[in-house]
Amino acid sequence: MKNFKIKTASAKSVEIKILTDELHKDLELIYGKGTIEEFAEENEKMLVFYVAYDDNETAVACGALKHYDDQTAEIKRMYVKPNHRGRGI
């Protein structure tokens, strides 16, 4: 397993845009085109995004937490590029 760096990211960052676009394409293959929710402005305010970078500083995975209170959060927007899956990210 490689070493990965996890960093927070803005909802409007290039890395998040690329990775969540790939996530939506994967989900549309499963559920059909047009069934995946658009990225609502509300989500940008409520989600804390994380990006995993490989040894080459390439963004290879993302995820977000939607905080409800000090003890409760929901995992959202979780995606790992296909060629990095199964590596423990």
PDB file of N, CA, C and O in Angstrom, chain B, residues numbered from 101:
ATOM      1  N   MET B 101       0.842  -1.183   0.000  1.00  0.00           N
ATOM      2  CA  MET B 101       0.000   0.000   0.000  1.00  0.00           C
ATOM      3  C   MET B 101       0.880   1.237   0.000  1.00  0.00           C
ATOM      4  O   MET B 101       1.845   1.319   0.759  1.00  0.00           O
ATOM      5  N   LYS B 102       0.556   2.173  -0.828  1.00  0.00           N
ATOM      6  CA  LYS B 102       1.263   3.447  -0.868  1.00  0.00           C
ATOM      7  C   LYS B 102       0.871   4.301   0.320  1.00  0.00           C
ATOM      8  O   LYS B 102      -0.099   4.015   1.023  1.00  0.00           O
ATOM      9  N   ASN B 103       1.637   5.344   0.526  1.00  0.00           N
ATOM     10  CA  ASN B 103       1.254   6.348   1.513  1.00  0.00           C
ATOM     11  C   ASN B 103       0.365   7.375   0.833  1.00  0.00           C
ATOM     12  O   ASN B 103       0.651   7.815  -0.281  1.00  0.00           O
ATOM     13  N   PHE B 104      -0.701   7.750   1.499  1.00  0.00           N
ATOM     14  CA  PHE B 104      -1.605   8.748   0.964  1.00  0.00           C
ATOM     15  C   PHE B 104      -1.699   9.899   1.952  1.00  0.00           C
ATOM     16  O   PHE B 104      -1.657   9.702   3.166  1.00  0.00           O
ATOM     17  N   LYS B 105      -1.826  11.096   1.412  1.00  0.00           N
ATOM     18  CA  LYS B 105      -2.028  12.280   2.240  1.00  0.00           C
ATOM     19  C   LYS B 105      -3.479  12.682   2.121  1.00  0.00           C
ATOM     20  O   LYS B 105      -4.027  12.734   1.020  1.00  0.00           O
ATOM     21  N   ILE B 106      -4.102  12.968   3.247  1.00  0.00           N
ATOM     22  CA  ILE B 106      -5.487  13.430   3.270  1.00  0.00           C
ATOM     23  C   ILE B 106      -5.484  14.908   3.639  1.00  0.00           C
ATOM     24  O   ILE B 106      -4.894  15.303   4.645  1.00  0.00           O
ATOM     25  N   LYS B 107      -6.147  15.723   2.816  1.00  0.00           N
ATOM     26  CA  LYS B 107      -6.230  17.161   3.061  1.00  0.00           C
ATOM     27  C   LYS B 107      -7.674  17.607   2.903  1.00  0.00           C
ATOM     28  O   LYS B 107      -8.436  17.013   2.141  1.00  0.00           O
ATOM     29  N   THR B 108      -8.043  18.653   3.624  1.00  0.00           N
ATOM     30  CA  THR B 108      -9.369  19.235   3.414  1.00  0.00           C
ATOM     31  C   THR B 108      -9.348  20.018   2.109  1.00  0.00           C
ATOM     32  O   THR B 108      -8.292  20.447   1.644  1.00  0.00           O
ATOM     33  N   ALA B 109     -10.521  20.196   1.529  1.00  0.00           N
ATOM     34  CA  ALA B 109     -10.624  20.899   0.252  1.00  0.00           C
ATOM     35  C   ALA B 109     -11.918  21.689   0.204  1.00  0.00           C
ATOM     36  O   ALA B 109     -12.898  21.345   0.864  1.00  0.00           O
ATOM     37  N   SER B 110     -11.908  22.733  -0.571  1.00  0.00           N
ATOM     38  CA  SER B 110     -13.102  23.533  -0.814  1.00  0.00           C
ATOM     39  C   SER B 110     -14.058  22.762  -1.724  1.00  0.00           C
ATOM     40  O   SER B 110     -13.625  22.009  -2.597  1.00  0.00           O
ATOM     41  N   ALA B 111     -15.340  22.952  -1.516  1.00  0.00           N
ATOM     42  CA  ALA B 111     -16.343  22.343  -2.391  1.00  0.00           C
ATOM     43  C   ALA B 111     -16.178  22.807  -3.829  1.00  0.00           C
ATOM     44  O   ALA B 111     -16.615  22.127  -4.757  1.00  0.00           O
ATOM     45  N   LYS B 112     -15.557  23.949  -4.015  1.00  0.00           N
ATOM     46  CA  LYS B 112     -15.381  24.513  -5.361  1.00  0.00           C
ATOM     47  C   LYS B 112     -13.992  24.245  -5.934  1.00  0.00           C
ATOM     48  O   LYS B 112     -13.642  24.786  -6.983  1.00  0.00           O
ATOM     49  N   SER B 113     -13.193  23.411  -5.252  1.00  0.00           N
ATOM     50  CA  SER B 113     -11.839  23.136  -5.740  1.00  0.00           C
ATOM     51  C   SER B 113     -11.883  22.281  -7.005  1.00  0.00           C
ATOM     52  O   SER B 113     -12.847  21.555  -7.250  1.00  0.00           O
ATOM     53  N   VAL B 114     -10.834  22.381  -7.788  1.00  0.00           N
ATOM     54  CA  VAL B 114     -10.729  21.610  -9.027  1.00  0.00           C
ATOM     55  C   VAL B 114     -10.762  20.114  -8.726  1.00  0.00           C
ATOM     56  O   VAL B 114     -11.418  19.350  -9.434  1.00  0.00           O
ATOM     57  N   GLU B 115     -10.056  19.698  -7.679  1.00  0.00           N
ATOM     58  CA  GLU B 115     -10.013  18.282  -7.339  1.00  0.00           C
ATOM     59  C   GLU B 115     -11.400  17.739  -7.007  1.00  0.00           C
ATOM     60  O   GLU B 115     -11.775  16.663  -7.473  1.00  0.00           O
ATOM     61  N   ILE B 116     -12.149  18.470  -6.214  1.00  0.00           N
ATOM     62  CA  ILE B 116     -13.500  18.022  -5.849  1.00  0.00           C
ATOM     63  C   ILE B 116     -14.392  17.988  -7.077  1.00  0.00           C
ATOM     64  O   ILE B 116     -15.173  17.049  -7.232  1.00  0.00           O
ATOM     65  N   LYS B 117     -14.304  18.956  -7.937  1.00  0.00           N
ATOM     66  CA  LYS B 117     -15.110  18.987  -9.167  1.00  0.00           C
ATOM     67  C   LYS B 117     -14.826  17.746 -10.017  1.00  0.00           C
ATOM     68  O   LYS B 117     -15.755  17.073 -10.464  1.00  0.00           O
ATOM     69  N   ILE B 118     -13.555  17.447 -10.235  1.00  0.00           N
ATOM     70  CA  ILE B 118     -13.180  16.300 -11.065  1.00  0.00           C
ATOM     71  C   ILE B 118     -13.649  14.994 -10.433  1.00  0.00           C
ATOM     72  O   ILE B 118     -14.282  14.172 -11.095  1.00  0.00           O
ATOM     73  N   LEU B 119     -13.338  14.804  -9.153  1.00  0.00           N
ATOM     74  CA  LEU B 119     -13.678  13.546  -8.491  1.00  0.00           C
ATOM     75  C   LEU B 119     -15.181  13.342  -8.346  1.00  0.00           C
ATOM     76  O   LEU B 119     -15.664  12.225  -8.533  1.00  0.00           O
ATOM     77  N   THR B 120     -15.929  14.386  -8.020  1.00  0.00           N
ATOM     78  CA  THR B 120     -17.380  14.211  -7.885  1.00  0.00           C
ATOM     79  C   THR B 120     -18.052  14.039  -9.247  1.00  0.00           C
ATOM     80  O   THR B 120     -19.083  13.372  -9.342  1.00  0.00           O
ATOM     81  N   ASP B 121     -17.486  14.629 -10.302  1.00  0.00           N
ATOM     82  CA  ASP B 121     -18.006  14.362 -11.654  1.00  0.00           C
ATOM     83  C   ASP B 121     -17.829  12.884 -12.006  1.00  0.00           C
ATOM     84  O   ASP B 121     -18.729  12.265 -12.572  1.00  0.00           O
ATOM     85  N   GLU B 122     -16.660  12.319 -11.666  1.00  0.00           N
ATOM     86  CA  GLU B 122     -16.421  10.895 -11.905  1.00  0.00           C
ATOM     87  C   GLU B 122     -17.372  10.039 -11.069  1.00  0.00           C
ATOM     88  O   GLU B 122     -17.894   9.033 -11.550  1.00  0.00           O
ATOM     89  N   LEU B 123     -17.594  10.442  -9.817  1.00  0.00           N
ATOM     90  CA  LEU B 123     -18.534   9.738  -8.946  1.00  0.00           C
ATOM     91  C   LEU B 123     -19.928   9.714  -9.575  1.00  0.00           C
ATOM     92  O   LEU B 123     -20.572   8.666  -9.624  1.00  0.00           O
ATOM     93  N   HIS B 124     -20.389  10.861 -10.052  1.00  0.00           N
ATOM     94  CA  HIS B 124     -21.724  10.939 -10.654  1.00  0.00           C
ATOM     95  C   HIS B 124     -21.827  10.055 -11.891  1.00  0.00           C
ATOM     96  O   HIS B 124     -22.860   9.422 -12.111  1.00  0.00           O
ATOM     97  N   LYS B 125     -20.772  10.002 -12.701  1.00  0.00           N
ATOM     98  CA  LYS B 125     -20.793   9.136 -13.889  1.00  0.00           C
ATOM     99  C   LYS B 125     -20.916   7.671 -13.480  1.00  0.00           C
ATOM    100  O   LYS B 125     -21.676   6.917 -14.089  1.00  0.00           O
ATOM    101  N   ASP B 126     -20.171   7.264 -12.451  1.00  0.00           N
ATOM    102  CA  ASP B 126     -20.272   5.897 -11.951  1.00  0.00           C
ATOM    103  C   ASP B 126     -21.686   5.598 -11.456  1.00  0.00           C
ATOM    104  O   ASP B 126     -22.245   4.549 -11.776  1.00  0.00           O
ATOM    105  N   LEU B 127     -22.264   6.509 -10.682  1.00  0.00           N
ATOM    106  CA  LEU B 127     -23.601   6.300 -10.137  1.00  0.00           C
ATOM    107  C   LEU B 127     -24.665   6.263 -11.228  1.00  0.00           C
ATOM    108  O   LEU B 127     -25.636   5.513 -11.122  1.00  0.00           O
ATOM    109  N   GLU B 128     -24.489   7.068 -12.277  1.00  0.00           N
ATOM    110  CA  GLU B 128     -25.454   7.059 -13.373  1.00  0.00           C
ATOM    111  C   GLU B 128     -25.419   5.744 -14.140  1.00  0.00           C
ATOM    112  O   GLU B 128     -26.434   5.327 -14.698  1.00  0.00           O
ATOM    113  N   LEU B 129     -24.260   5.083 -14.175  1.00  0.00           N
ATOM    114  CA  LEU B 129     -24.184   3.764 -14.807  1.00  0.00           C
ATOM    115  C   LEU B 129     -25.028   2.750 -14.038  1.00  0.00           C
ATOM    116  O   LEU B 129     -25.603   1.836 -14.630  1.00  0.00           O
ATOM    117  N   ILE B 130     -25.098   2.916 -12.730  1.00  0.00           N
ATOM    118  CA  ILE B 130     -25.861   1.997 -11.879  1.00  0.00           C
ATOM    119  C   ILE B 130     -27.344   2.359 -11.855  1.00  0.00           C
ATOM    120  O   ILE B 130     -28.202   1.494 -12.028  1.00  0.00           O
ATOM    121  N   TYR B 131     -27.643   3.651 -11.639  1.00  0.00           N
ATOM    122  CA  TYR B 131     -29.023   4.076 -11.378  1.00  0.00           C
ATOM    123  C   TYR B 131     -29.720   4.748 -12.560  1.00  0.00           C
ATOM    124  O   TYR B 131     -30.929   4.979 -12.520  1.00  0.00           O
ATOM    125  N   GLY B 132     -28.970   5.056 -13.596  1.00  0.00           N
ATOM    126  CA  GLY B 132     -29.547   5.707 -14.757  1.00  0.00           C
ATOM    127  C   GLY B 132     -29.252   7.187 -14.794  1.00  0.00           C
ATOM    128  O   GLY B 132     -29.090   7.838 -13.762  1.00  0.00           O
ATOM    129  N   LYS B 133     -29.186   7.698 -15.993  1.00  0.00           N
ATOM    130  CA  LYS B 133     -28.862   9.111 -16.192  1.00  0.00           C
ATOM    131  C   LYS B 133     -29.989   9.993 -15.676  1.00  0.00           C
ATOM    132  O   LYS B 133     -31.165   9.687 -15.870  1.00  0.00           O
ATOM    133  N   GLY B 134     -29.623  11.087 -15.019  1.00  0.00           N
ATOM    134  CA  GLY B 134     -30.614  12.037 -14.537  1.00  0.00           C
ATOM    135  C   GLY B 134     -31.190  11.708 -13.176  1.00  0.00           C
ATOM    136  O   GLY B 134     -32.054  12.434 -12.685  1.00  0.00           O
ATOM    137  N   THR B 135     -30.733  10.628 -12.551  1.00  0.00           N
ATOM    138  CA  THR B 135     -31.279  10.261 -11.242  1.00  0.00           C
ATOM    139  C   THR B 135     -30.395  10.701 -10.089  1.00  0.00           C
ATOM    140  O   THR B 135     -30.791  10.582  -8.929  1.00  0.00           O
ATOM    141  N   ILE B 136     -29.213  11.203 -10.383  1.00  0.00           N
ATOM    142  CA  ILE B 136     -28.284  11.637  -9.349  1.00  0.00           C
ATOM    143  C   ILE B 136     -28.526  13.116  -9.070  1.00  0.00           C
ATOM    144  O   ILE B 136     -28.592  13.931  -9.989  1.00  0.00           O
ATOM    145  N   GLU B 137     -28.657  13.449  -7.787  1.00  0.00           N
ATOM    146  CA  GLU B 137     -28.957  14.834  -7.415  1.00  0.00           C
ATOM    147  C   GLU B 137     -27.832  15.782  -7.828  1.00  0.00           C
ATOM    148  O   GLU B 137     -26.653  15.429  -7.794  1.00  0.00           O
ATOM    149  N   GLU B 138     -28.214  16.957  -8.206  1.00  0.00           N
ATOM    150  CA  GLU B 138     -27.225  17.995  -8.507  1.00  0.00           C
ATOM    151  C   GLU B 138     -26.582  18.450  -7.215  1.00  0.00           C
ATOM    152  O   GLU B 138     -27.147  18.277  -6.135  1.00  0.00           O
ATOM    153  N   PHE B 139     -25.433  19.015  -7.326  1.00  0.00           N
ATOM    154  CA  PHE B 139     -24.701  19.471  -6.156  1.00  0.00           C
ATOM    155  C   PHE B 139     -25.308  20.781  -5.681  1.00  0.00           C
ATOM    156  O   PHE B 139     -25.028  21.843  -6.238  1.00  0.00           O
ATOM    157  N   ALA B 140     -26.135  20.702  -4.654  1.00  0.00           N
ATOM    158  CA  ALA B 140     -26.885  21.859  -4.165  1.00  0.00           C
ATOM    159  C   ALA B 140     -25.986  22.826  -3.401  1.00  0.00           C
ATOM    160  O   ALA B 140     -25.037  22.414  -2.733  1.00  0.00           O
ATOM    161  N   GLU B 141     -26.293  24.101  -3.506  1.00  0.00           N
ATOM    162  CA  GLU B 141     -25.541  25.131  -2.788  1.00  0.00           C
ATOM    163  C   GLU B 141     -25.548  24.858  -1.279  1.00  0.00           C
ATOM    164  O   GLU B 141     -24.571  25.138  -0.584  1.00  0.00           O
ATOM    165  N   GLU B 142     -26.641  24.318  -0.794  1.00  0.00           N
ATOM    166  CA  GLU B 142     -26.753  23.982   0.625  1.00  0.00           C
ATOM    167  C   GLU B 142     -25.645  22.998   1.032  1.00  0.00           C
ATOM    168  O   GLU B 142     -25.066  23.115   2.112  1.00  0.00           O
ATOM    169  N   ASN B 143     -25.358  22.026   0.150  1.00  0.00           N
ATOM    170  CA  ASN B 143     -24.304  21.055   0.441  1.00  0.00           C
ATOM    171  C   ASN B 143     -22.941  21.717   0.561  1.00  0.00           C
ATOM    172  O   ASN B 143     -22.132  21.312   1.396  1.00  0.00           O
ATOM    173  N   GLU B 144     -22.675  22.718  -0.249  1.00  0.00           N
ATOM    174  CA  GLU B 144     -21.394  23.421  -0.182  1.00  0.00           C
ATOM    175  C   GLU B 144     -21.195  24.042   1.194  1.00  0.00           C
ATOM    176  O   GLU B 144     -20.070  24.112   1.689  1.00  0.00           O
ATOM    177  N   LYS B 145     -22.267  24.486   1.806  1.00  0.00           N
ATOM    178  CA  LYS B 145     -22.182  25.126   3.120  1.00  0.00           C
ATOM    179  C   LYS B 145     -22.119  24.096   4.246  1.00  0.00           C
ATOM    180  O   LYS B 145     -21.544  24.373   5.299  1.00  0.00           O
ATOM    181  N   MET B 146     -22.700  22.918   4.043  1.00  0.00           N
ATOM    182  CA  MET B 146     -22.825  21.943   5.123  1.00  0.00           C
ATOM    183  C   MET B 146     -21.758  20.852   5.113  1.00  0.00           C
ATOM    184  O   MET B 146     -21.552  20.188   6.128  1.00  0.00           O
ATOM    185  N   LEU B 147     -21.076  20.656   3.981  1.00  0.00           N
ATOM    186  CA  LEU B 147     -20.136  19.552   3.866  1.00  0.00           C
ATOM    187  C   LEU B 147     -18.700  20.003   4.095  1.00  0.00           C
ATOM    188  O   LEU B 147     -18.305  21.097   3.690  1.00  0.00           O
ATOM    189  N   VAL B 148     -17.930  19.146   4.749  1.00  0.00           N
ATOM    190  CA  VAL B 148     -16.483  19.333   4.872  1.00  0.00           C
ATOM    191  C   VAL B 148     -15.852  18.277   3.970  1.00  0.00           C
ATOM    192  O   VAL B 148     -16.034  17.080   4.189  1.00  0.00           O
ATOM    193  N   PHE B 149     -15.114  18.719   2.961  1.00  0.00           N
ATOM    194  CA  PHE B 149     -14.541  17.808   1.977  1.00  0.00           C
ATOM    195  C   PHE B 149     -13.119  17.411   2.319  1.00  0.00           C
ATOM    196  O   PHE B 149     -12.357  18.178   2.908  1.00  0.00           O
ATOM    197  N   TYR B 150     -12.779  16.172   1.926  1.00  0.00           N
ATOM    198  CA  TYR B 150     -11.430  15.647   2.102  1.00  0.00           C
ATOM    199  C   TYR B 150     -10.986  15.031   0.782  1.00  0.00           C
ATOM    200  O   TYR B 150     -11.784  14.421   0.071  1.00  0.00           O
ATOM    201  N   VAL B 151      -9.710  15.196   0.462  1.00  0.00           N
ATOM    202  CA  VAL B 151      -9.139  14.608  -0.746  1.00  0.00           C
ATOM    203  C   VAL B 151      -7.920  13.795  -0.349  1.00  0.00           C
ATOM    204  O   VAL B 151      -7.105  14.235   0.462  1.00  0.00           O
ATOM    205  N   ALA B 152      -7.799  12.592  -0.931  1.00  0.00           N
ATOM    206  CA  ALA B 152      -6.611  11.764  -0.737  1.00  0.00           C
ATOM    207  C   ALA B 152      -5.705  11.949  -1.948  1.00  0.00           C
ATOM    208  O   ALA B 152      -6.140  11.846  -3.095  1.00  0.00           O
ATOM    209  N   TYR B 153      -4.446  12.223  -1.666  1.00  0.00           N
ATOM    210  CA  TYR B 153      -3.440  12.402  -2.710  1.00  0.00           C
ATOM    211  C   TYR B 153      -2.427  11.277  -2.625  1.00  0.00           C
ATOM    212  O   TYR B 153      -2.050  10.856  -1.532  1.00  0.00           O
ATOM    213  N   ASP B 154      -1.979  10.782  -3.791  1.00  0.00           N
ATOM    214  CA  ASP B 154      -0.960   9.742  -3.793  1.00  0.00           C
ATOM    215  C   ASP B 154       0.431  10.358  -3.672  1.00  0.00           C
ATOM    216  O   ASP B 154       0.567  11.562  -3.457  1.00  0.00           O
ATOM    217  N   ASP B 155       1.464   9.525  -3.812  1.00  0.00           N
ATOM    218  CA  ASP B 155       2.847   9.994  -3.676  1.00  0.00           C
ATOM    219  C   ASP B 155       3.228  11.056  -4.696  1.00  0.00           C
ATOM    220  O   ASP B 155       4.171  11.817  -4.480  1.00  0.00           O
ATOM    221  N   ASN B 156       2.497  11.111  -5.813  1.00  0.00           N
ATOM    222  CA  ASN B 156       2.766  12.101  -6.865  1.00  0.00           C
ATOM    223  C   ASN B 156       1.924  13.368  -6.698  1.00  0.00           C
ATOM    224  O   ASN B 156       1.896  14.221  -7.586  1.00  0.00           O
ATOM    225  N   GLU B 157       1.237  13.489  -5.554  1.00  0.00           N
ATOM    226  CA  GLU B 157       0.345  14.627  -5.278  1.00  0.00           C
ATOM    227  C   GLU B 157      -0.845  14.683  -6.233  1.00  0.00           C
ATOM    228  O   GLU B 157      -1.391  15.755  -6.494  1.00  0.00           O
ATOM    229  N   THR B 158      -1.242  13.514  -6.752  1.00  0.00           N
ATOM    230  CA  THR B 158      -2.416  13.411  -7.617  1.00  0.00           C
ATOM    231  C   THR B 158      -3.621  13.071  -6.750  1.00  0.00           C
ATOM    232  O   THR B 158      -3.555  12.166  -5.918  1.00  0.00           O
ATOM    233  N   ALA B 159      -4.723  13.794  -6.943  1.00  0.00           N
ATOM    234  CA  ALA B 159      -5.951  13.524  -6.200  1.00  0.00           C
ATOM    235  C   ALA B 159      -6.549  12.216  -6.706  1.00  0.00           C
ATOM    236  O   ALA B 159      -6.878  12.092  -7.886  1.00  0.00           O
ATOM    237  N   VAL B 160      -6.689  11.234  -5.799  1.00  0.00           N
ATOM    238  CA  VAL B 160      -7.157   9.913  -6.200  1.00  0.00           C
ATOM    239  C   VAL B 160      -8.447   9.485  -5.505  1.00  0.00           C
ATOM    240  O   VAL B 160      -9.043   8.477  -5.884  1.00  0.00           O
ATOM    241  N   ALA B 161      -8.883  10.233  -4.499  1.00  0.00           N
ATOM    242  CA  ALA B 161     -10.108   9.873  -3.783  1.00  0.00           C
ATOM    243  C   ALA B 161     -10.655  11.092  -3.065  1.00  0.00           C
ATOM    244  O   ALA B 161      -9.929  12.047  -2.788  1.00  0.00           O
ATOM    245  N   CYS B 162     -11.954  11.045  -2.765  1.00  0.00           N
ATOM    246  CA  CYS B 162     -12.556  12.138  -2.007  1.00  0.00           C
ATOM    247  C   CYS B 162     -13.671  11.598  -1.133  1.00  0.00           C
ATOM    248  O   CYS B 162     -14.132  10.468  -1.295  1.00  0.00           O
ATOM    249  N   GLY B 163     -14.076  12.417  -0.232  1.00  0.00           N
ATOM    250  CA  GLY B 163     -15.199  12.123   0.638  1.00  0.00           C
ATOM    251  C   GLY B 163     -15.580  13.402   1.348  1.00  0.00           C
ATOM    252  O   GLY B 163     -14.830  14.378   1.341  1.00  0.00           O
ATOM    253  N   ALA B 164     -16.732  13.392   1.950  1.00  0.00           N
ATOM    254  CA  ALA B 164     -17.184  14.579   2.676  1.00  0.00           C
ATOM    255  C   ALA B 164     -17.949  14.127   3.908  1.00  0.00           C
ATOM    256  O   ALA B 164     -18.489  13.022   3.963  1.00  0.00           O
ATOM    257  N   LEU B 165     -17.978  15.005   4.883  1.00  0.00           N
ATOM    258  CA  LEU B 165     -18.791  14.793   6.076  1.00  0.00           C
ATOM    259  C   LEU B 165     -19.815  15.899   6.174  1.00  0.00           C
ATOM    260  O   LEU B 165     -19.491  17.081   6.055  1.00  0.00           O
ATOM    261  N   LYS B 166     -21.054  15.502   6.391  1.00  0.00           N
ATOM    262  CA  LYS B 166     -22.138  16.453   6.624  1.00  0.00           C
ATOM    263  C   LYS B 166     -22.429  16.407   8.112  1.00  0.00           C
ATOM    264  O   LYS B 166     -22.977  15.425   8.614  1.00  0.00           O
ATOM    265  N   HIS B 167     -22.063  17.466   8.817  1.00  0.00           N
ATOM    266  CA  HIS B 167     -22.214  17.513  10.273  1.00  0.00           C
ATOM    267  C   HIS B 167     -23.628  17.935  10.662  1.00  0.00           C
ATOM    268  O   HIS B 167     -24.160  18.928  10.166  1.00  0.00           O
ATOM    269  N   TYR B 168     -24.218  17.153  11.561  1.00  0.00           N
ATOM    270  CA  TYR B 168     -25.538  17.480  12.083  1.00  0.00           C
ATOM    271  C   TYR B 168     -25.438  18.093  13.475  1.00  0.00           C
ATOM    272  O   TYR B 168     -26.166  19.027  13.811  1.00  0.00           O
ATOM    273  N   ASP B 169     -24.522  17.550  14.280  1.00  0.00           N
ATOM    274  CA  ASP B 169     -24.261  18.098  15.610  1.00  0.00           C
ATOM    275  C   ASP B 169     -22.876  17.611  16.041  1.00  0.00           C
ATOM    276  O   ASP B 169     -22.153  17.030  15.231  1.00  0.00           O
ATOM    277  N   ASP B 170     -22.502  17.834  17.276  1.00  0.00           N
ATOM    278  CA  ASP B 170     -21.153  17.487  17.743  1.00  0.00           C
ATOM    279  C   ASP B 170     -20.871  15.987  17.748  1.00  0.00           C
ATOM    280  O   ASP B 170     -19.712  15.579  17.824  1.00  0.00           O
ATOM    281  N   GLN B 171     -21.908  15.167  17.668  1.00  0.00           N
ATOM    282  CA  GLN B 171     -21.713  13.723  17.727  1.00  0.00           C
ATOM    283  C   GLN B 171     -22.186  12.979  16.488  1.00  0.00           C
ATOM    284  O   GLN B 171     -22.016  11.764  16.392  1.00  0.00           O
ATOM    285  N   THR B 172     -22.777  13.692  15.543  1.00  0.00           N
ATOM    286  CA  THR B 172     -23.388  13.020  14.404  1.00  0.00           C
ATOM    287  C   THR B 172     -22.961  13.656  13.092  1.00  0.00           C
ATOM    288  O   THR B 172     -23.034  14.872  12.915  1.00  0.00           O
ATOM    289  N   ALA B 173     -22.510  12.796  12.168  1.00  0.00           N
ATOM    290  CA  ALA B 173     -22.162  13.246  10.821  1.00  0.00           C
ATOM    291  C   ALA B 173     -22.514  12.135   9.838  1.00  0.00           C
ATOM    292  O   ALA B 173     -22.569  10.961  10.205  1.00  0.00           O
ATOM    293  N   GLU B 174     -22.748  12.514   8.602  1.00  0.00           N
ATOM    294  CA  GLU B 174     -23.066  11.571   7.542  1.00  0.00           C
ATOM    295  C   GLU B 174     -21.935  11.605   6.522  1.00  0.00           C
ATOM    296  O   GLU B 174     -21.475  12.682   6.143  1.00  0.00           O
ATOM    297  N   ILE B 175     -21.484  10.441   6.075  1.00  0.00           N
ATOM    298  CA  ILE B 175     -20.463  10.370   5.035  1.00  0.00           C
ATOM    299  C   ILE B 175     -21.138  10.591   3.691  1.00  0.00           C
ATOM    300  O   ILE B 175     -22.148   9.957   3.383  1.00  0.00           O
ATOM    301  N   LYS B 176     -20.577  11.495   2.891  1.00  0.00           N
ATOM    302  CA  LYS B 176     -21.151  11.850   1.592  1.00  0.00           C
ATOM    303  C   LYS B 176     -20.044  11.880   0.536  1.00  0.00           C
ATOM    304  O   LYS B 176     -18.861  11.936   0.875  1.00  0.00           O
ATOM    305  N   ARG B 177     -20.424  11.843  -0.726  1.00  0.00           N
ATOM    306  CA  ARG B 177     -19.520  12.081  -1.852  1.00  0.00           C
ATOM    307  C   ARG B 177     -18.244  11.243  -1.794  1.00  0.00           C
ATOM    308  O   ARG B 177     -17.170  11.716  -2.165  1.00  0.00           O
ATOM    309  N   MET B 178     -18.362  10.003  -1.329  1.00  0.00           N
ATOM    310  CA  MET B 178     -17.190   9.143  -1.204  1.00  0.00           C
ATOM    311  C   MET B 178     -16.888   8.490  -2.546  1.00  0.00           C
ATOM    312  O   MET B 178     -17.759   7.864  -3.150  1.00  0.00           O
ATOM    313  N   TYR B 179     -15.637   8.642  -3.016  1.00  0.00           N
ATOM    314  CA  TYR B 179     -15.245   8.118  -4.319  1.00  0.00           C
ATOM    315  C   TYR B 179     -13.750   7.849  -4.335  1.00  0.00           C
ATOM    316  O   TYR B 179     -12.959   8.631  -3.807  1.00  0.00           O
ATOM    317  N   VAL B 180     -13.369   6.726  -4.949  1.00  0.00           N
ATOM    318  CA  VAL B 180     -11.970   6.387  -5.173  1.00  0.00           C
ATOM    319  C   VAL B 180     -11.821   6.055  -6.648  1.00  0.00           C
ATOM    320  O   VAL B 180     -12.601   5.276  -7.196  1.00  0.00           O
ATOM    321  N   LYS B 181     -10.815   6.648  -7.295  1.00  0.00           N
ATOM    322  CA  LYS B 181     -10.578   6.355  -8.708  1.00  0.00           C
ATOM    323  C   LYS B 181     -10.378   4.846  -8.873  1.00  0.00           C
ATOM    324  O   LYS B 181      -9.735   4.213  -8.035  1.00  0.00           O
ATOM    325  N   PRO B 182     -10.924   4.268  -9.946  1.00  0.00           N
ATOM    326  CA  PRO B 182     -10.880   2.809 -10.118  1.00  0.00           C
ATOM    327  C   PRO B 182      -9.476   2.192  -9.969  1.00  0.00           C
ATOM    328  O   PRO B 182      -9.335   1.125  -9.372  1.00  0.00           O
ATOM    329  N   ASN B 183      -8.462   2.840 -10.493  1.00  0.00           N
ATOM    330  CA  ASN B 183      -7.124   2.253 -10.441  1.00  0.00           C
ATOM    331  C   ASN B 183      -6.472   2.364  -9.063  1.00  0.00           C
ATOM    332  O   ASN B 183      -5.345   1.903  -8.882  1.00  0.00           O
ATOM    333  N   HIS B 184      -7.155   2.964  -8.093  1.00  0.00           N
ATOM    334  CA  HIS B 184      -6.643   3.072  -6.723  1.00  0.00           C
ATOM    335  C   HIS B 184      -7.517   2.309  -5.715  1.00  0.00           C
ATOM    336  O   HIS B 184      -7.233   2.323  -4.517  1.00  0.00           O
ATOM    337  N   ARG B 185      -8.550   1.662  -6.184  1.00  0.00           N
ATOM    338  CA  ARG B 185      -9.436   0.906  -5.296  1.00  0.00           C
ATOM    339  C   ARG B 185      -8.726  -0.339  -4.770  1.00  0.00           C
ATOM    340  O   ARG B 185      -7.868  -0.906  -5.446  1.00  0.00           O
ATOM    341  N   GLY B 186      -9.088  -0.756  -3.570  1.00  0.00           N
ATOM    342  CA  GLY B 186      -8.509  -1.935  -2.968  1.00  0.00           C
ATOM    343  C   GLY B 186      -7.144  -1.711  -2.346  1.00  0.00           C
ATOM    344  O   GLY B 186      -6.441  -2.671  -2.031  1.00  0.00           O
ATOM    345  N   ARG B 187      -6.759  -0.447  -2.166  1.00  0.00           N
ATOM    346  CA  ARG B 187      -5.450  -0.116  -1.599  1.00  0.00           C
ATOM    347  C   ARG B 187      -5.551   0.480  -0.197  1.00  0.00           C
ATOM    348  O   ARG B 187      -4.558   0.960   0.350  1.00  0.00           O
ATOM    349  N   GLY B 188      -6.728   0.448   0.372  1.00  0.00           N
ATOM    350  CA  GLY B 188      -6.880   0.902   1.743  1.00  0.00           C
ATOM    351  C   GLY B 188      -7.033   2.401   1.936  1.00  0.00           C
ATOM    352  O   GLY B 188      -6.784   2.922   3.024  1.00  0.00           O
ATOM    353  N   ILE B 189      -7.439   3.090   0.889  1.00  0.00           N
ATOM    354  CA  ILE B 189      -7.633   4.538   1.025  1.00  0.00           C
ATOM    355  C   ILE B 189      -8.877   4.786   1.854  1.00  0.00           C
ATOM    356  O   ILE B 189      -9.236   5.938   2.098  1.00  0.00           O
TER     357      ILE B 189
END
